[in-house]
Amino acid sequence: MSRTIIRYAEGGTPRWGVQFGHRLAPLQVDAASTGELLSGHWDLLWSIEPEQATVPLERVQLLSPVTHHQQFICQGVNYRSHIAESGLRIEDFPFNTIFTKAPSSVTSADAPVVRPAHVQLLDYEIELGLVLRATLPAGTQVGPGELAQWLAGVTIVNDLSARDVQLPQGQFYKGKSYRGFGPVGPGLVLLTREEWARWPELHMRLAVNGQGRQDAYCAEMIHGPAATLTELAALQDLKPGDLIATGTPAGCAARAPGKAAMFILKYLVSDAGKWRMFIRKGRGNPAYLRPGDRISASIRTDDGAIDLGEQTTSITAP
């Protein structure tokens, strides 16, 4: 049965605990990073009993379960519905799109996020986050039934994106890496070998001010966890605690214009003019996030057996 690891502050000191209902069982460990916790205390995390949960959850300040010491790797255009709403064709993306966010963008699940003064088109993207359990050696071939060997658990990620930076400048890293643009948590949900087989059943939902925006199952993912781990192992080093955000489904604020508009933009408007029109039109789109908006995001199986909790993020002005 899965269990949830919480990182929290009590008296200003970061600590780790295991969540049971509305209480935490504090862990007496000295782990500065998520990687240190997972690589050095794996058996302890599974040995804690519910009777040891003595700290009320509402008494502590939540912190992200993924620390700033870890890599933050992302997959783009990894959901068929998101490709379609972006005005793209799935056959044009046979490859796995990989980019990174700055680890300093990570924040807790309930922390307010400041929309930078120059950003007008702030968008949301609910994503399933995978957290590494072990170092992934170069050239490792990961099979679908081997996820428990390499992955510790899952968490909720909101890949907040400044579209008026990301798209006109063609810079994913820059448009997605402002401080606070990566709410993670509330917890890191460790999964058993049997539970890892259920990742396609995870149901993602995101709402803004109570209005549903995104609603999809992880089964819609094009490049699944095993294939992505295999590809990354051929590309770079991965360590315990590193985070992989696996892409977002349809429902984002950014949408493609109609076919007629696409033709005009492609053949009759310069690139500079195209992006000026994109930003001008976007400013009138109420779906983009504004100060005062409140985002709620959840991921769980429909039977509730695997529940990643809920994020509640408020957007604020500088």
C-alpha positions in Angstrom: 0.0 0.0 0.0 1.3 3.4 -0.9 2.5 5.9 1.7 3.0 9.6 1.6 6.2 11.4 2.5 5.9 15.0 3.7 8.6 17.6 4.0 7.6 20.4 6.4 8.9 23.2 8.6 8.4 23.2 12.3 9.9 26.0 14.2 11.7 27.1 10.9 13.6 23.8 10.6 12.9 21.5 7.6 11.9 18.0 8.6 10.6 14.8 7.0 7.5 12.8 8.1 5.2 10.1 6.9 1.5 11.1 6.6 -1.3 9.0 8.0 -4.6 10.7 7.6 -4.4 14.2 9.1 -1.3 13.4 11.2 2.4 13.1 10.6 4.9 10.6 12.0 8.1 12.6 12.3 11.3 11.0 11.0 14.4 11.3 13.0 16.7 11.6 10.0 19.3 14.0 8.8 18.6 14.3 5.1 19.2 17.7 3.4 17.9 16.5 0.1 15.2 14.2 -1.3 18.0 12.1 -2.8 19.6 11.7 0.6 16.3 10.6 2.2 15.5 8.1 -0.5 18.9 6.6 -0.9 19.8 6.5 2.8 16.5 5.7 4.6 14.4 3.7 2.2 13.6 0.8 4.5 12.8 3.3 7.4 10.2 5.1 5.2 8.3 1.8 4.9 8.7 0.7 8.5 6.9 3.6 10.2 3.5 2.6 11.8 0.3 4.8 12.0 0.6 4.8 15.8 3.7 6.9 15.4 1.8 9.8 13.7 1.6 12.4 16.5 1.9 15.8 14.7 -1.3 17.4 13.3 -0.8 18.2 9.7 -2.5 21.6 10.1 0.2 22.6 12.6 3.1 22.5 10.2 4.2 24.5 7.2 4.3 22.4 4.0 7.5 22.4 2.0 8.1 20.8 -1.4 8.9 17.1 -1.1 11.5 17.6 -3.9 14.3 19.8 -2.8 16.3 22.4 -4.8 19.2 20.0 -4.9 17.5 17.8 -7.5 17.2 18.0 -11.3 13.9 19.2 -12.7 13.3 17.5 -16.1 10.2 17.9 -18.1 8.4 16.3 -21.1 6.6 18.5 -23.6 3.7 17.7 -26.0 3.3 14.3 -24.3 -0.5 14.2 -24.4 -2.5 13.8 -27.6 -5.2 16.2 -26.5 -2.6 18.9 -25.7 -1.0 18.5 -29.1 -4.4 18.9 -30.8 -5.3 22.1 -28.8 -2.0 23.6 -29.7 -2.8 23.3 -33.4 -0.1 20.7 -34.0 -0.2 17.2 -35.5 0.8 14.2 -33.5 2.6 12.7 -36.6 5.0 15.7 -36.4 6.1 14.7 -32.9 7.3 11.1 -33.1 10.1 12.0 -30.6 10.0 12.6 -26.9 10.4 16.3 -26.2 12.7 16.9 -23.2 13.6 20.2 -21.5 14.4 21.4 -18.0 13.1 23.9 -15.4 15.3 25.6 -12.9 15.3 23.7 -9.6 14.8 27.1 -7.9 11.4 27.3 -9.5 10.2 24.5 -7.1 7.8 25.6 -4.4 5.3 24.0 -2.0 1.8 22.9 -2.9 0.1 25.7 -1.0 2.6 28.6 -1.5 1.4 31.7 -3.3 3.1 32.3 -6.6 4.0 35.8 -7.8 3.2 36.6 -11.4 6.2 38.7 -12.6 5.2 42.3 -13.6 6.2 41.8 -17.2 4.2 38.5 -17.6 0.7 38.8 -18.9 0.0 35.3 -20.2 0.6 33.1 -17.2 -0.6 29.5 -17.9 -1.1 26.4 -15.8 -0.2 22.7 -16.6 -1.0 19.9 -14.3 1.5 17.0 -14.6 2.3 13.7 -13.0 5.8 14.0 -11.4 8.1 10.9 -11.2 10.8 10.9 -8.5 13.9 8.7 -8.9 14.7 6.1 -6.3 18.1 5.0 -7.5 20.9 6.2 -9.8 20.1 5.3 -13.3 23.2 3.9 -15.0 24.1 4.9 -18.5 22.4 2.7 -21.1 19.8 1.2 -18.8 16.9 -0.4 -20.6 13.8 0.0 -18.3 10.9 -2.4 -18.9 7.3 -1.4 -18.0 7.4 -3.9 -15.1 10.6 -2.5 -13.7 9.5 1.0 -12.6 9.7 0.1 -8.9 13.4 -0.6 -9.3 14.2 2.9 -10.5 11.3 5.1 -9.3 10.4 5.9 -5.7 7.1 7.5 -6.2 4.8 10.2 -7.7 3.8 13.7 -6.9 1.7 16.6 -8.4 3.5 19.2 -10.5 2.1 22.4 -11.9 4.3 23.5 -14.7 3.4 27.2 -14.6 4.5 28.9 -17.9 4.8 32.5 -19.0 3.6 32.0 -22.6 4.5 35.5 -23.6 8.1 34.7 -22.9 8.2 31.0 -23.7 6.6 31.1 -27.2 7.7 34.4 -28.8 11.3 33.9 -27.6 11.3 30.1 -28.2 12.7 29.6 -24.7 11.0 26.9 -22.7 13.6 27.1 -19.9 13.3 30.9 -19.5 9.5 31.0 -19.8 9.0 28.2 -17.2 11.7 28.8 -14.6 10.7 31.9 -12.7 10.8 31.4 -9.0 7.6 29.7 -7.8 6.7 28.4 -11.3 7.0 24.8 -10.1 4.5 23.9 -7.3 5.3 20.3 -6.2 3.4 18.1 -3.8 1.8 18.3 -1.3 3.6 14.9 -0.7 5.7 12.3 -2.4 3.6 9.2 -2.7 5.8 6.1 -2.6 4.3 3.2 -4.6 4.6 -0.6 -4.3 5.6 -2.7 -7.3 2.0 -3.6 -7.9 0.8 0.0 -7.6 3.3 1.2 -10.3 1.3 -0.9 -12.8 -1.7 1.4 -12.1 0.0 4.7 -13.3 -2.2 4.9 -16.4 -5.3 5.0 -14.1 -4.2 8.2 -12.3 -6.8 10.8 -12.9 -5.6 14.4 -13.2 -7.9 17.4 -12.5 -7.1 21.1 -12.4 -9.6 24.0 -11.7 -9.2 27.7 -11.5 -11.5 29.6 -9.1 -13.6 26.4 -9.0 -14.0 26.1 -12.8 -12.7 22.9 -14.2 -10.0 23.4 -16.8 -8.1 20.1 -17.1 -9.4 16.6 -16.7 -7.6 13.5 -18.1 -6.1 10.2 -17.3 -2.3 9.5 -17.4 -3.1 6.6 -19.9 -3.2 9.3 -22.5 0.5 9.8 -22.2 2.4 9.2 -25.4 5.8 8.4 -24.0 5.3 6.5 -20.8 7.7 6.3 -17.8 9.6 3.2 -18.8 10.4 4.5 -22.3 11.3 7.9 -21.0 13.7 6.5 -18.3 15.3 4.4 -21.0 15.8 7.4 -23.3 17.1 9.6 -20.5 19.6 6.9 -19.4 21.1 7.1 -22.8 21.4 10.9 -22.6 22.3 12.0 -19.1 22.9 11.1 -15.5 19.9 10.7 -13.2 20.2 10.5 -9.4 17.9 9.6 -6.5 15.4 12.4 -5.8 15.5 13.9 -9.4 12.1 14.9 -10.7 10.6 14.2 -14.1 7.3 16.1 -15.0 5.6 14.0 -17.7 3.6 16.5 -19.6 0.1 18.0 -19.5 -3.3 17.2 -21.2 -5.7 19.6 -22.9 -7.3 22.5 -21.1 -4.5 25.0 -20.9 -5.2 28.7 -21.5 -3.0 28.8 -24.6 -4.9 27.6 -27.6 -4.2 27.5 -31.3 -6.2 29.9 -33.6 -8.6 28.6 -36.2 -7.5 27.2 -39.5 -8.1 30.4 -41.4 -6.1 32.4 -38.9 -3.3 29.8 -38.9 -3.1 30.2 -42.7 -2.9 34.0 -42.5 -0.3 33.9 -39.7 1.9 31.3 -41.6 1.9 33.0 -45.0 1.0 36.6 -44.7 2.4 37.9 -41.3 6.0 38.2 -40.2 7.2 36.3 -37.2 7.4 39.5 -35.2 3.9 40.5 -36.2 2.6 37.0 -35.5 3.8 37.2 -31.9 2.5 40.7 -31.4 -0.9 39.5 -32.4 -0.6 36.4 -30.2 0.2 38.5 -27.1 -2.5 41.1 -27.9 -5.2 38.4 -28.3 -4.0 36.6 -25.2 -4.4 39.6 -23.0 -8.1 39.4 -23.7 -8.3 35.7 -22.8 -9.8 35.3 -19.3 -8.4 31.8 -19.0 -4.9 33.1 -18.4 -4.0 33.4 -14.7 -4.3 36.8 -12.9 -3.5 38.0 -9.4 -6.2 36.8 -7.1 -6.8 33.5 -9.0 -6.7 30.3 -7.1 -5.7 27.0 -8.6 -6.6 23.6 -7.2 -5.0 20.5 -8.7 -5.4 16.8 -7.7 -4.3 13.4 -9.0 -5.7 10.1 -7.8 -7.1 6.8 -9.0 -10.9 6.8 -9.2 -11.1 4.2 -6.5 -9.0 6.4 -4.2 -6.4 3.7 -3.6 -3.6 5.9 -4.8 -4.1 9.6 -3.9 -1.5 12.3 -4.4 -3.5 14.9 -2.4 -4.4 18.4 -3.6 -2.5 21.6 -4.5 -4.0 25.0 -3.7 -2.0 27.7 -5.4 -2.9 31.4 -5.2 -1.5 33.9 -7.8 -0.4 37.2 -6.5 0.9 40.5 -7.8 4.6 41.5 -7.3 
